[in-house]
Amino acid sequence: EVQVVESGGGLVQPGGSLRLSCAASGFTFSNYAMSWVRQAPGKGLEWVSAIRDSGSTTYYADSVKGRFTISRDNSKNTLYLQMNSLRAEDTAVYYCARAYGSGSLPGYWGQGTLVTVSS
Amino acid sequence: DIQMTQSPSTLSASVGDRVTITCRASQSINSWLAWYQQKPGKAPKLLIYKASSLQSGVPSRFSGSGSGTEFTLTISSLQPDDFATYYCQQYDSYPHTFGQGTKLDLK
C-alpha cells in the first residue's frame, strides 16, 4: 500500500526556519516524482514545489522561491522541504504527495503537517 | 503562470441531482487537467486525471471532459458521500496551479 507520512510541522516565529520530512513506503521511492502542496486555514490548495525522481530537477511556486528548498534522499525513502525566512502567510497544512504514474501529478497524498508562523 | 478559474464557487444540490463544475485555464493546457475531492480535515483525493480518465476505485458517476482551456466535472447522480469541495489542477506546466475550489453542499 502506498503511504506517505509528513512530519516536522509546528510553531515557528516569523523569520525562522523549519524542515518538513515525508517518509514514503509501499512503493519504489526513487521511481517517482514528489510534490509539496499546502493549504492555509479555510483556504484552497496551493502547489508549492516538486522534485523529479532522481532529484536532479526541482520546481517552485513564486511565493516560496528563494526561501524554500525541496530535496530527497532516495536511500532513506524520504522527501524534505527546508523552509527559511518564514512568514505569517506560510501558515498552512503542508501535504506531501507521490506522483500518479510516470508524470508529476500528485496522486497519493499524506495527511499533512501543520506549520504555524506566529510570534 | 497559468490561472485556473472554477465556477461556481458554491453549489447547492440534492441527493440524486446531476451537477456540473467548470474549470477554465488562462491558456491551453491540452488535456493535462486533474480533479480532486476534499472533505473537511482530510487530504485531497484524486478523482480524474488527463481531463477524463477515472482514477481506479472512483465511482463511475464521476466523469470529466474537455480539452484546451475549458473542462467540466460531472456527477451524474449525487450521493450523500459526494458533498465536499472539488478542485481542478493543471499539470501542463510549472507551477501546477489549482483552481480556487467549488464547495458542493446540501440544498
Interface residues (C-beta under 8 A of the other chain):
Chain A: S35 V37 G44 L45 E46 W47 A50 Y59 Y60 A61 D62 Y95 Y100 G103 S104 L105 P106 G107 Y108 W109 G110 Q111 G112
Chain B: D1 A34 Y36 Q38 K42 A43 P44 K45 L46 Y49 Q55 Y87 Q89 Y91 Y94 P95 H96 T97 F98 G99 Q100 G101
